[in-house]
Amino acid sequence: MAARDDSVASGKKSGDAFDDLPMFNAENLQSNLRIINYSRTFMSIVGGVVAGILGFTGLMGFVFYFLIMAITSLGLLAKAKFSVHTYFDSKNRMLLDGFLGGLMSFVLFWTFAYDIIHIF
């Protein structure tokens, strides 16, 4: 993950009112959000296949999806060394961005794996 750019803030005067505001490089922030999106999509696909193989049906499959997304959020926090504001502009953006975005992929691969293993 790319960290925020502090080189811009170092050239300012100490009496400037904007010293307390963190400066983010837009390209780094966009790259970090893209990595989160890819990670969540990949984990939702893997989780869907695992849920289908294990034979989860109904509400149990959706509970498994939210468990997988919670584990993914914790993994992303650990990858950022629990210093969210170094890589993102808000904590919610890292923890919740794309949380429901992978649900369609999860359901697709969940039903596909379930049909292959348990029906055919």
Secondary structure, DSSP 8 states (H G I E B T S, - for coil): ------TTGGGS-TT-TTTTS----HHHHHHHHHHHHHHHHHHHHHHHHHHHHHT--THHHHHHHHHHHHHHHHHHHHHTTT-HHHH-S-HHHHHHTTTTTTHHHHHHHHHHHHIIIII-
